[in-house]
Amino acid sequence: TVIVIGDELFWKFLFKPIALPTTFDTFLPRIIDLSFAELVKITLHTTGQLIVDCGTIFQITSDSMSAGTPYWVYGRYKKGTGANAEVHVNFSTTDSGRVESGSKWAGANNGTQTTDTNLVLLGAGSIIADYDNVQFAAESF
């Protein structure tokens, strides 16, 4: 658990799933507000795809992760004012930076979240995975 308070949050970390999940319960990360309500959930699907869930935003990457392969995972959450919250996630086998397009990306800018971040939870779920070089910031990397 990491405490990160603000209206915009960027993240970057190295993630290696030892195996893909067999159930829909592996979150990397989950972002929580001050009242412990969930703002953003990035889920690793059983297919290896990443799913972005943020209020009215529900998007999925078209490419998939594979078990045993390390990936850089980048993301961004920005609270909105009603229908313009943003959340983006992408992954890559190289430390190539955050992008907002392509087959390894999912996200949108029409979410309904209007709350600042408070906590980030990493590693929830039923799979074993390695995390390394975990970074959070108020500005882009």
Secondary structure, 3 states (H helix, E strand, C coil): CEEEEECEEEEEEEEEECCCCCCCCEEEEEEECCCCCEEEEEEECCCCCEEEEECCEEEECCCCCCCCCCEEEEEEEECCCCCCEEEEEEEECCCCCCCCCCCCEEEEEEECCCCCEEEEECCECCCCEEEEEEEEECCCC
